Amino acid sequence: MAETLSTQVAIVGAGPAGSLLSLILHQAGIDSIMVERQSREHVLSRIRAGVLEWGTVELLRRHGIGERMDREGHVHTETGISYGGDQLFYFDIGAHANSAFMSYGQTEIQKDLYDAHDAAGTVAYYDVDDDVAFHDVTTSRPSVTFTRHGQDHRIEADYVVGCDGFHGPAKNAIPSDVLRRYEKTYPFGWLGILSETPPLEHLIYANSSRGFALASQRNPMLSRYYVQCPLDDTVDQWSDERFWDELLARFPDSVSSQIVTGPSIEKSIAPLRSFVAEPMRYGNLFLAGDAAHIVPPTGAKGLNLAVSDVFYLSRGLIQQINERDSHYLDCYSEMALRRVWAAVRFSWWLTGLLHRFPEQTEIDQRLQEAELTYIQHSAKGQAAISEQYAGMPFER
């Protein structure tokens, strides 16, 4: 016999998108229940993004989860790009877009969110089986079913939300003749490591004839570095020594001489893809975060898009439930997708500009370098990349 639960909003996925949405709804007096396939410890162990747009920073502060971020995060406005062996320039989103970034890892945000949930006493089910399913999503009382520790559960709600990632079941509840899927896969991956070493002052990308590289930050004693690698490579093929040798070779001496190397504490390879599913609403089912879109990490947009989805969706749900006004809920998909497609386009463009593709010839490499030269020496070119890199503001 299934245990039947009742709530106002059922949320599948307790990562950053799901847990942030649940917390914002709780603060507005709206009940929700989260369902997560992984254990809480597993969610906290995932290594993900670490560059926050200022809209994300302000939203986290507004909902009471910015104290540690402000204490430990690193605020910066300049981002570097190296190319052509010895060229290096910085574009400044402070000067050109009146904005800034915060370097603060997604893992730390997740910890802050879970601490806030513990204090609030919200309801969540972790370690559920792979049988999560959505039902009756076009009715006024949709539901989510799942099994946990041998017990069947059913959550009946007014609204159901899929924050369940690219492989989650939420999209499958939308008929194939309604849901449109757009996808582009890239013929390489990113090998990333975490190292307990002081990072560079600024985030720096490298366009190198050997392939792409990135020097990023997490905190004053935690660095995140990446190198482009073949999709069929494995972590076992990349010793720390090989990684550092390759990373340093892809940056000019002015950068590589400043990089402090050390043992890796995490190492993984991630494929790159662009993906959008639309619409992001079907009946009373809503998609948010990676359930609706994936971007290459080149533009640092994935987590920030999830947060902007939560902003739009929480506003719509709060207005509908507390004020009986459906305006923002009705236009959620349209508003969220405008920001999604802008970020997908920018991430695609930046990925194409900075990476070495398998069939790339010498002229392709020189054309990339010519475009980077234009950006380096053009105020308008720097303004354009800065505006897009800083991210579109949340629509009001």
C-alpha positions as CSV (number, residue, x, y, z in Angstrom):
1,M,0.0,0.0,0.0
2,A,1.5,3.3,-1.1
3,E,1.9,6.1,1.4
4,T,0.1,9.2,0.0
5,L,1.5,12.6,0.9
6,S,0.0,16.0,0.0
7,T,1.7,19.3,-0.6
8,Q,1.4,22.4,-2.7
9,V,4.5,21.9,-4.8
10,A,6.3,18.6,-5.5
11,I,9.9,19.0,-6.6
12,V,11.9,16.2,-8.1
13,G,15.6,16.9,-7.7
14,A,17.4,18.3,-4.6
15,G,20.4,19.8,-6.3
16,P,20.9,23.6,-6.5
17,A,17.8,24.3,-8.5
18,G,15.4,22.1,-6.5
19,S,16.7,23.0,-3.1
20,L,16.8,26.8,-3.9
21,L,13.2,26.7,-5.2
22,S,12.0,24.8,-2.2
23,L,13.7,27.2,0.2
24,I,12.2,30.3,-1.6
25,L,8.7,28.8,-1.5
26,H,9.1,28.0,2.2
27,Q,10.0,31.6,2.9
28,A,6.8,32.6,1.1
29,G,4.7,30.3,3.2
30,I,4.3,27.6,0.5
31,D,4.8,23.9,1.3
32,S,6.9,21.7,-0.9
33,I,8.4,18.2,-0.8
34,M,11.7,17.4,-2.5
35,V,12.5,14.0,-4.0
36,E,16.1,13.1,-4.8
37,R,17.4,9.9,-6.4
38,Q,20.9,10.3,-4.9
39,S,21.9,10.4,-1.2
40,R,22.4,13.8,0.4
41,E,26.1,13.0,0.8
42,H,26.4,12.2,-3.0
43,V,24.8,15.5,-3.9
44,L,27.2,17.4,-1.7
45,S,30.2,15.6,-3.2
46,R,29.5,16.6,-6.8
47,I,32.1,19.0,-8.2
48,R,30.5,21.6,-10.5
49,A,30.6,25.2,-11.4
50,G,32.1,28.0,-9.4
51,V,31.6,31.3,-11.2
52,L,28.5,33.2,-10.1
53,E,26.9,36.0,-12.1
54,W,25.9,39.0,-10.0
55,G,22.2,38.3,-10.3
56,T,22.9,34.9,-8.7
57,V,24.9,36.5,-5.9
58,E,22.1,39.0,-5.2
59,L,19.4,36.4,-5.2
60,L,21.3,34.1,-2.8
61,R,21.8,37.1,-0.5
62,R,18.1,38.1,-0.7
63,H,17.1,34.6,0.5
64,G,19.5,34.5,3.4
65,I,22.1,32.1,2.1
66,G,24.9,34.5,1.2
67,E,26.8,35.0,4.5
68,R,29.5,32.4,3.9
69,M,29.6,33.2,0.2
70,D,30.4,36.8,1.0
71,R,33.0,35.8,3.6
72,E,34.8,33.1,1.5
73,G,34.0,34.0,-2.1
74,H,36.3,36.0,-4.4
75,V,34.9,39.0,-6.2
76,H,36.5,39.9,-9.6
77,T,35.6,41.7,-12.8
78,E,38.4,40.8,-15.2
79,T,38.7,37.6,-17.2
80,G,41.8,36.8,-19.3
81,I,42.2,35.1,-22.7
82,S,45.6,33.9,-24.0
83,Y,46.2,32.9,-27.6
84,G,48.9,32.8,-30.3
85,G,51.5,31.4,-28.0
86,D,52.3,34.7,-26.2
87,Q,49.3,37.0,-26.4
88,L,47.2,37.7,-23.3
89,F,44.5,40.3,-22.7
90,Y,41.7,40.9,-20.1
91,F,38.2,42.0,-20.6
92,D,36.6,43.8,-17.7
93,I,32.8,43.3,-17.1
94,G,33.0,46.0,-14.4
95,A,34.1,48.6,-17.0
96,H,32.0,47.4,-19.9
97,A,28.9,45.8,-18.2
98,N,28.8,47.5,-14.8
99,S,28.9,44.0,-13.2
100,A,31.1,41.6,-11.3
101,F,31.6,37.9,-10.6
102,M,31.9,35.8,-7.4
103,S,34.1,32.7,-7.4
104,Y,32.4,30.3,-5.0
105,G,31.9,26.6,-5.7
106,Q,28.6,25.0,-6.4
107,T,29.4,22.4,-3.7
108,E,29.6,25.2,-1.1
109,I,26.3,26.7,-2.3
110,Q,24.7,23.3,-1.9
111,K,26.0,23.0,1.7
112,D,24.6,26.4,2.4
113,L,21.2,25.5,1.0
114,Y,21.0,22.2,2.9
115,D,22.0,24.0,6.1
116,A,19.1,26.5,5.5
117,H,16.7,23.5,4.9
118,D,17.8,21.9,8.1
119,A,17.0,25.1,10.0
120,A,13.7,25.5,8.2
121,G,12.6,21.9,8.7
122,T,11.5,21.3,5.1
123,V,10.6,17.8,3.9
124,A,12.9,15.8,1.5
125,Y,13.2,12.2,0.5
126,Y,16.7,11.1,-0.5
127,D,18.0,7.8,-1.9
128,V,14.8,7.0,-3.8
129,D,14.7,4.3,-6.4
130,D,15.0,4.9,-10.2
131,D,11.2,4.6,-10.6
132,V,10.3,8.2,-10.1
133,A,7.3,9.1,-12.3
134,F,5.0,12.1,-13.0
135,H,1.3,11.6,-13.4
136,D,-1.8,13.6,-14.5
137,V,0.4,16.7,-15.1
138,T,-2.4,18.5,-17.1
139,T,-4.9,18.2,-14.3
140,S,-5.4,20.4,-11.2
141,R,-3.9,17.7,-9.0
142,P,-0.8,16.1,-10.6
143,S,1.3,13.7,-8.6
144,V,4.8,12.1,-8.3
145,T,5.3,8.4,-7.4
146,F,8.5,6.7,-6.3
147,T,9.8,3.9,-4.2
148,R,12.2,4.3,-1.3
149,H,13.6,1.5,0.9
150,G,10.9,-0.9,-0.4
151,Q,8.0,1.5,0.4
152,D,5.9,3.0,-2.4
153,H,5.1,6.7,-2.1
154,R,2.8,9.1,-3.9
155,I,2.9,12.9,-3.6
156,E,-0.2,14.7,-4.7
157,A,0.4,18.4,-5.3
158,D,-1.0,21.5,-7.0
159,Y,2.2,21.8,-9.1
160,V,5.1,19.5,-9.9
161,V,8.6,20.6,-10.9
162,G,11.3,18.7,-12.6
163,C,14.7,19.8,-11.4
164,D,16.0,16.3,-12.1
165,G,18.8,17.0,-14.6
166,F,19.4,15.9,-18.1
167,H,18.7,12.2,-17.5
168,G,15.7,12.7,-15.2
169,P,12.1,11.6,-15.9
170,A,10.3,15.0,-15.9
171,K,10.8,15.5,-19.7
172,N,9.3,12.1,-20.4
173,A,6.0,13.3,-18.9
174,I,5.7,15.7,-21.8
175,P,4.3,14.2,-25.0
176,S,6.9,13.9,-27.8
177,D,4.6,15.9,-30.1
178,V,4.8,18.8,-27.6
179,L,8.3,18.7,-26.4
180,R,11.0,20.0,-28.8
181,R,14.6,19.0,-28.2
182,Y,17.6,20.8,-29.6
183,E,21.0,19.3,-29.1
184,K,24.6,19.7,-30.2
185,T,27.5,17.5,-29.0
186,Y,31.1,18.5,-29.1
187,P,33.9,16.1,-30.2
188,F,36.1,16.6,-27.1
189,G,35.8,16.8,-23.3
190,W,37.3,18.7,-20.4
191,L,39.7,17.0,-18.0
192,G,39.4,19.0,-14.7
193,I,41.3,18.8,-11.5
194,L,40.9,20.4,-8.1
195,S,44.1,21.3,-6.3
196,E,44.7,22.7,-2.8
197,T,47.0,25.4,-4.2
198,P,46.5,29.2,-4.4
199,P,44.7,30.1,-7.7
200,L,45.6,32.9,-10.1
201,E,44.1,36.3,-9.3
202,H,41.9,36.1,-12.4
203,L,40.2,33.4,-14.4
204,I,42.1,32.9,-17.6
205,Y,41.2,31.0,-20.8
206,A,43.7,29.7,-23.2
207,N,43.3,29.2,-27.0
208,S,46.4,27.0,-27.8
209,S,47.4,25.0,-30.8
210,R,47.6,22.1,-28.3
211,G,44.0,22.6,-27.2
212,F,41.9,24.7,-24.8
213,A,42.8,25.3,-21.1
214,L,41.3,27.2,-18.3
215,A,42.6,28.4,-14.9
216,S,39.8,29.0,-12.5
217,Q,39.3,29.6,-8.8
218,R,37.2,28.2,-5.9
219,N,38.7,29.8,-2.8
220,P,42.1,31.3,-1.7
221,M,43.6,27.8,-1.3
222,L,41.6,25.8,-3.9
223,S,42.2,25.9,-7.6
224,R,40.2,24.4,-10.5
225,Y,42.1,23.8,-13.8
226,Y,40.9,22.2,-17.1
227,V,42.5,21.0,-20.3
228,Q,40.7,19.9,-23.4
229,C,41.1,16.2,-24.1
230,P,39.7,13.5,-26.4
231,L,36.3,12.1,-25.5
232,D,37.6,8.6,-25.2
233,D,40.4,9.5,-22.8
234,T,40.1,8.2,-19.2
235,V,41.3,9.7,-15.9
236,D,43.7,6.8,-15.5
237,Q,45.6,8.1,-18.6
238,W,46.2,11.4,-16.9
239,S,48.7,11.4,-14.1
240,D,49.1,14.6,-12.2
241,E,52.5,15.1,-13.8
242,R,51.0,14.8,-17.3
243,F,48.2,17.1,-16.5
244,W,50.4,19.9,-15.1
245,D,52.9,19.6,-18.0
246,E,50.0,19.9,-20.5
247,L,48.3,22.7,-18.7
248,L,51.5,24.8,-18.4
249,A,52.3,24.2,-22.1
250,R,49.0,25.7,-23.2
251,F,49.5,29.0,-21.4
252,P,52.1,31.7,-22.2
253,D,55.1,31.9,-19.9
254,S,53.6,35.0,-18.2
255,V,50.7,32.8,-17.0
256,S,52.3,29.4,-16.5
257,S,55.1,30.8,-14.4
258,Q,52.4,32.0,-11.8
259,I,50.6,28.7,-11.6
260,V,51.3,26.7,-8.4
261,T,51.1,23.0,-9.0
262,G,50.4,20.3,-6.5
263,P,48.6,17.0,-5.9
264,S,45.1,16.8,-7.3
265,I,42.3,16.0,-4.8
266,E,39.7,15.4,-7.6
267,K,40.0,14.6,-11.2
268,S,37.2,13.9,-13.8
269,I,36.4,14.2,-17.5
270,A,33.2,15.8,-18.6
271,P,31.7,15.8,-22.2
272,L,30.4,19.0,-23.7
273,R,27.0,19.5,-25.1
274,S,24.4,22.2,-25.9
275,F,20.8,21.1,-25.2
276,V,17.5,22.9,-24.9
277,A,14.0,21.3,-24.2
278,E,11.0,23.6,-24.8
279,P,8.5,24.5,-23.6
280,M,9.5,24.5,-20.0
281,R,5.9,24.2,-18.9
282,Y,3.3,21.5,-19.8
283,G,0.1,21.8,-17.8
284,N,1.1,22.0,-14.2
285,L,4.5,20.4,-14.8
286,F,7.5,22.8,-14.9
287,L,11.1,22.1,-15.9
288,A,14.0,24.0,-14.4
289,G,17.8,23.8,-14.5
290,D,19.6,20.9,-16.3
291,A,16.2,19.2,-16.9
292,A,15.5,21.9,-19.5
293,H,18.9,23.0,-20.8
294,I,22.6,22.1,-20.8
295,V,25.4,24.5,-21.9
296,P,29.1,23.9,-22.4
297,P,30.9,25.1,-19.3
298,T,33.0,27.5,-21.4
299,G,30.7,30.5,-20.6
300,A,30.1,29.6,-16.9
301,K,26.4,29.7,-17.5
302,G,25.0,26.4,-16.3
303,L,24.4,27.1,-12.6
304,N,23.5,30.7,-13.3
305,L,20.8,29.6,-15.7
306,A,19.4,27.2,-13.1
307,V,19.2,30.1,-10.6
308,S,17.5,32.4,-13.1
309,D,14.9,29.6,-13.8
310,V,14.2,29.4,-10.1
311,F,13.8,33.2,-9.9
312,Y,11.2,33.2,-12.7
313,L,9.4,30.0,-11.5
314,S,9.3,30.9,-7.8
315,R,7.9,34.3,-8.6
316,G,5.2,32.8,-10.7
317,L,4.3,30.1,-8.1
318,I,4.2,32.6,-5.3
319,Q,2.1,35.0,-7.2
320,Q,-0.3,32.3,-8.3
321,I,-0.6,30.5,-4.9
322,N,-0.6,33.5,-2.6
323,E,-2.3,36.1,-4.8
324,R,-4.3,34.1,-7.3
325,D,-2.6,35.9,-10.2
326,S,-1.4,33.7,-13.0
327,H,0.5,36.2,-15.1
328,Y,4.1,35.3,-14.2
329,L,3.4,31.6,-14.1
330,D,1.8,31.7,-17.5
331,C,4.8,33.4,-19.1
332,Y,7.5,31.4,-17.1
333,S,8.6,29.3,-20.1
334,E,8.8,32.2,-22.5
335,M,10.8,34.4,-20.1
336,A,13.1,31.7,-19.0
337,L,13.8,30.6,-22.5
338,R,14.9,34.0,-23.7
339,R,17.7,34.0,-21.2
340,V,18.4,30.3,-21.9
341,W,18.9,30.8,-25.6
342,A,21.1,33.9,-25.1
343,A,23.3,31.8,-22.9
344,V,23.3,28.8,-25.2
345,R,24.3,31.0,-28.1
346,F,27.1,32.7,-26.2
347,S,28.5,29.4,-24.8
348,W,28.4,27.9,-28.3
349,W,30.3,30.9,-29.7
350,L,32.9,31.0,-27.0
351,T,33.4,27.2,-27.2
352,G,34.0,27.5,-31.0
353,L,36.4,30.4,-30.5
354,L,38.6,28.8,-27.9
355,H,38.8,25.1,-28.6
356,R,40.9,23.0,-31.1
357,F,38.5,20.8,-33.2
358,P,39.6,17.5,-34.6
359,E,39.3,18.5,-38.3
360,Q,40.7,22.0,-37.6
361,T,43.3,23.2,-40.1
362,E,46.0,25.9,-39.7
363,I,43.8,28.5,-41.4
364,D,41.0,27.7,-38.8
365,Q,43.5,28.3,-36.0
366,R,44.6,31.6,-37.5
367,L,41.0,32.7,-38.0
368,Q,40.4,32.1,-34.3
369,E,43.4,34.1,-33.4
370,A,42.4,36.9,-35.7
371,E,39.0,37.2,-34.0
372,L,40.7,37.2,-30.6
373,T,43.0,40.0,-31.9
374,Y,40.0,42.0,-32.9
375,I,38.4,41.6,-29.4
376,Q,41.7,42.4,-27.7
377,H,42.1,45.7,-29.6
378,S,38.5,46.8,-30.0
379,A,36.6,48.6,-27.2
380,K,33.3,47.5,-28.9
381,G,34.5,43.9,-29.1
382,Q,35.4,43.9,-25.4
383,A,32.1,45.5,-24.6
384,A,30.2,42.8,-26.5
385,I,32.0,39.9,-24.9
386,S,31.7,41.5,-21.4
387,E,28.0,42.1,-21.7
388,Q,27.3,38.5,-22.7
389,Y,29.8,37.0,-20.2
390,A,28.3,39.0,-17.4
391,G,24.8,37.5,-18.2
392,M,21.5,39.1,-19.0
393,P,19.7,40.6,-16.0
394,F,16.7,38.8,-14.6
395,E,13.6,40.2,-16.3
396,R,11.1,42.0,-14.0
